[in-house]
């Protein structure tokens, strides 16, 4: 499982999400409460960072 922190383009913390596969920029994901989000950027963390997260996703809401 891959655990990510979610952030808006303005730097707002949008929580966290866990997915069964690695996420890449340009993909659409589902956030909390079924919210559709487009991934703008992915910042991967190195194993040496000792974070419970594999990276940070910068996301924006999708209409609809």
C-alpha positions in Angstrom: 0.0 0.0 0.0 1.2 3.5 -0.8 0.3 6.3 1.7 0.4 10.0 0.6 -0.1 13.4 2.0 -2.5 15.6 -0.1 -1.9 19.3 -0.7 -3.7 22.0 -2.8 -1.7 24.1 -5.2 -1.9 26.9 -2.5 -0.2 24.6 0.0 -3.3 23.8 2.0 -3.1 20.4 3.8 -5.9 18.2 2.4 -5.2 15.2 4.6 -3.9 11.8 3.5 -4.9 8.9 1.3 -3.7 5.3 0.7 -3.8 3.6 -2.6 -2.9 0.1 -3.8 -0.6 1.5 -6.6 1.9 4.3 -7.1 0.2 7.5 -8.2 1.6 9.7 -11.0 1.0 13.3 -12.1 -1.9 13.7 -14.5 -3.9 10.9 -12.9 -7.4 11.3 -11.4 -7.8 9.9 -7.9 -10.6 9.9 -5.3 -10.1 11.7 -2.1 -12.2 11.7 1.1 -16.0 11.5 0.6 -15.5 10.4 -3.0 -14.1 13.7 -4.1 -12.5 13.5 -7.6 -9.0 15.0 -7.7 -6.5 15.6 -10.5 -2.8 15.0 -9.5 -0.8 18.0 -10.5 2.6 16.9 -9.1 4.1 14.1 -7.0 7.0 14.6 -4.6 8.4 11.3 -3.6 10.1 10.9 -0.2 13.3 9.0 0.2 13.4 6.0 2.5 16.0 7.8 4.7 13.3 10.4 5.5 11.7 7.8 7.8 8.2 9.1 6.9 5.1 6.9 7.0 4.3 8.4 3.6 5.8 7.5 0.3 5.2 11.1 -1.0 3.2 14.2 -1.3 0.5 14.7 -4.0 -0.4 18.2 -5.1 -4.0 17.9 -6.2 -6.9 20.0 -7.5 -10.7 19.2 -7.4 -12.3 18.1 -10.6 -15.7 19.5 -11.6 -18.7 17.2 -11.5 
